[in-house]
Amino acid sequence: MGNTALLRRCVQDARANGGIVIYAEASDTEPLSETLRRGLERAKKDVESLPKRLKATVDAVIKTIPRASVALPGDMGTVELSSRQPDDSTSAFIDILEELNSAVRRHGRFLVFAIDEIQDAPVPDLRHLVRFIHETAGGDTPAYLVGAGLPDSPEHLHRVRTYTERWRYFRIGLLTRDQTMDAIAIPTRDRQVAIEARALERLAEEAAGYPFFIQEYGSAAWLQHNGNAIATADVESAIPGVRRILEDEFYDARFRKLTPREAAYTLAMAALGPGPHSTGEIARRLSSDSARVASIRNQLIKKDVVYAPSAGMLEFRIPLTERFIEQNRPSLERRAGEKTFRQ
């Protein structure tokens, strides 16, 4: 189960226990208030048993939340999609959330914000929501925030408010080989389909413990099989196509944009094995020092290839990037050429 699937399971559990859940996928190109407004509209539709008074409050909140502006062609300006724009957007937005939380609590429910890809939420917008969550935590009617995202999500939240360092974070790591095999074999067996031992081993090798990869390779093998067993031939037939898709979606798009110096940096980093690694250690493999390659590191962070899990440390943002680099080392070495970082 990946982070998004786990977040959706949390949403289901919250709803089952009386929660009013505002589910949204954050974007760095859209104000968080806009994504939350759409999430609130969906929440109203999802909860058929919502009392009339609470529905009325939700409708009022939806109308009050500012909508995004749309830029018109040329120099024609922009159009504001909401007829109401608070003078003080920060305090007004928090007032809106407080009003909603109070109304939800009066009807014996509780309020949950579930945000996927939380690392993409704009910092100024997320700051309002985090402040609201923090303020309610000290009272009798707390609202809850559940987020899912990439490994640098905690650092993103720390930039929003320092007190988020005290929040609880759970990192979904790679599964062990045995766990990976169970994740494939148990659902298969539950559907009265057997899987050859070698076929299961090959799927585990390719997925390498990454939950999303396990789902993709397992699904492809399932679609490939006929009858009541998944054979090794089914798996071998499915693997190349899945590998091409995953490499294109997860790695190729990022690595095609690398400059020679950036490609050399990733090669040095991958040679150290699974991270995180200190920036000094990476620089030494390039016969340089951290200060001289800092600009390259910063560009790789901007391009979403690496992230800094803590001060002075660096890790690839997408799991199994080291494996991708090793499998494609000749082409990356050609791109890097004879780049050196000495001065």
N, C-alpha and C positions, 0 to 999 in steps of 0.2 A: 504494500500500500504506500503510494507516494504522498507528498505533503498535501496536494490538492484533494486527493481522495480522503485523506485523514481529516482535513478541514470539513469536507462535506459530511463525513460521519459525525463530527462534532455538532454540525448544524442540525442534523437529523435528531441527535440525542437531545439537544437544547429544545427543539420544537416539541419533542415528545414529552418533555418535562415542563411545558408551559411557557417556554421562551418565545418572545417575538424577535425573530432574527432578521437583521439587515445584512444581507450578503452582497458583497461587491468585489469586483476584481479591479485593483488599483492600476492606474496608468500614469506614466510621467507626462502624458500629453493632454490630460484632462483634470480639472479641479476635483478634489475628493468629494466636495459637496455635491457635485453633479452625479458621481457614481453612487453616492449614498442615497440621493434622492430616487434614483432608479431602483436601488435595492429596497427602499421603503415602499415604493409602489408595488414591487413584487411581493413583499412581505404582506401587504394588505390583501393581495389576491390569494396568497397561500393559506392565510388563516381565515377560513370560512366562518368560524365561530366567534369572530371578533365582535364584541358588543357595539351597539350603534354609537354610543358616546365616544368610545375609543376610536372607532372608525372616523368619526367626525374630527377628533383631535389629529389623527394621522393625516387626514385630508388637509387640514389647516397647516400642518407642518410641511407637507409636500409643497403646498403653494408658497410657503415662506422661504424655503431653501432656495438660494440663488441658483439660477441655471447658467449654463455656459453661454458665452458670447460667440457669435458666428461672424467671421470676417467675410465681407463682401468683395467681389472681384475688383481689381484695380484700386483706385483711391476712394472708393465709395464708403469706407468706414466699416463699422460693425453693427450688428443687430443684437440687442439684449433679449434673450428668450424668456425672461421672467419680468413680470410687471412690477415686482416688488424687489427692491434692493436695499438692505439695511444700511444705515449710515455708518455704523460701527460693525463691520462684518464679523470681527472676532467675537465680541461680546454677544452679538445677535445670534450667531451660529450656536454658541454655547447655550444661550437662553432657549433656543429652539429645542436642543437636545434635552435640556432639563425639563422642559414642558412635556416632551414626549415620554421621558422616563417616569415622571410623576404620574402621568395618565396611565401608563402601562402598569405601574405598581398599584394604583387605586383599583385596578380590575384583577388583582391577584396574579399578575404575570411579571416577567422580568425581561429586560432589554439586553440583546446581544448583538454586537457588531462583529461580523466575520469577514475579514479582508484577505483575499488571495493576492499573491504577488505584492505583498506589503512593502517590499523594498523599492517599488516603483511609485509609491504614494508621494506626492510633492511634500517636502518638509513643512512649509508654512501651513498647509491644509491639515496635515496629520497632527501638527502641534495642537490645533484646536480640539481635535477628538481625544488625543492623549490627555490633554489638560482636563477635559470633561470626565474621562474615565477615572483619572486620579482623584478628582474632587469627590466623585460619588463613592469612591472606595472608603472614604472616611465617615460615611453616614450609614443609615439603616436601609437605604435603597440603592445599592451599588448596581451599576451597569457593567457589562463585561465586554472585553475585546479579545477576540481570538484571531490570530493571524497566521498565514502560511507564506513562505517565500524562500528565496535562495539563502545560502549560508551567511551572507553578510547582512541579513535582515536585522539582527540585534544591533549591529553597529549603526544601521540607518536609524533605528529607534533611539539609540543613544544620542545621535545628533539632534533629534527632535526634543528630547528632554533627558537630562542626566539621570533623573530618578528612575527611568525605565531600566537602568542597570539592575535594579532590585526586582524586576519582574521575572517570571519563570519562563525559561526557554528550553525547548526540547529539540535536539538535533536528530534527524532521521539519517542514520548512517547506512552503509552498505550491509547487506545481509551476508551471513556466512555461507559457505558452500552448501552445508546441510540445510540451512534455512531456505536457501534458494530452491533447492531440489524439492523440499516440502511444499513450498509455495506453488510449484508447478504440479507436482504429483498428486497432492491431496484433492484439489478441485477436479482434476482429471478422473481420479478414482471415484470421487463422489458421483460422477456422471457415468459410471460403469464403463470407463474407457481405460485400458491399460497403456503403459508407456514403456518401451524397451529401455533397459538400463543405460545403454550407450547413448540413446536419444536424449535421455534425461541429463546425462553428463555433458553432452554437447550444448544443450540449452543453458545449463549452469555456467559453462565456460564462457559462452558468448555474453550472457547477461551480466556476469561478474558481480552479482549482488546488488545491482542498481535497480530499485523497485520498478521504475518505468520501463527499463529494458526487459525485465522479467515479464512484465505484462505484454510487451510487444512481441517478444520472441515466442512466448507461450501461446499467444493468440494466433500468430502465424502458423505455428506447428499444428494447432488445433484445426484451423481452416484447411490445412494441407492434407490431413489424415482422412482415411476412409475406413469404415467398419468400426470395430471395437478396440482398436489399438493404434497408438502413434509409433511408427517405426522410425529407425534411424534415418532411412531414406527420406521420410517426410521432413524431418528436421533439417537435414543437409540441403534439401531443396528449398526450404523456407529461409534459411539463414542469409544467403547473399542479398536477397531483396530487402530484408529488414535492416541489414547492416548498412546498405546504401542509403536508405531513408534516414536512419538515425544519424549517420555521419553527416549527411547533408543538413539536417535540421539542427543538430547540436554543435557540430564542430566546423564543417567546411565553410559555412557562411561567415563564421568569425575569423578563421585562419586565412581565408582568401584576402582579407583586408589588411593583413599584417605587412609592415615594412620589413626590409631585410634585417634591420637591427632588432625589431620586435620578434621576428622569427628566431633569431639567434638567442634572444633572452628566454623564449619559451623552451627551446631545445636544452638550454643549460638547466632550466628549472625542472624539466621532465626527467633529466638524467639523474636527479637527486631522489627520484621515486615519489610515492604519494606524500603529499604535504600535510601540514604547512611547513614552509622552510623560511629561514631568516633571509632578509634581503642581502645581508652581508655574505652569506654562504653562496647565494646565487651569483653575486657580483664576483666573488673569487673564482668561480668556474669560468667567468668571462675575462679573467686576468685584469679585473678592475676593482673599484670600490663602490659602495652604495650611493655615494653622492654623485658620482659620474654617470650612473645609469638610472638615477631617480626619474628623469624625464621619460625614459622608456617604460619604466614601471608604471608611471602615472598614465601614460597613453594606453597601456594594456588594461588598466583598471577602467578607463573610460570606454574601452571597446568591449567590456564585459568578458574578458578572457580570464582575468585574475581578480582577486579581492584581498583585502587585508583583514584577516580575522582578529588581529591584535596588532599593537604597535610593533613595527619592525619585522612583521611576519607576512608571508604571502602564500596564497593557495589558489589553485585553479578553481574557477567558479563552477564549472560543470564537472560532475564526477566522471572518472575514467578518462579524463583528458590526457593523462600520462600515457595510457594505453594507445589512444589515438595517435599521439605524437610518435611513439615508438614504431607503430605500424606504418606511419607515413614519414619516417625520419629522412629517407633519401630526398624526397621532394622538398621537404622543409629545409634541408641542408643546402639544396640548390638555391632556394630562395634567399637563405641567409648569406650565401656566398662566403667571402673571406672577411666578413665584418669583424672588426675588433673594437673594443671599448677602451683601449689604452689611450692616454693623452700625453 
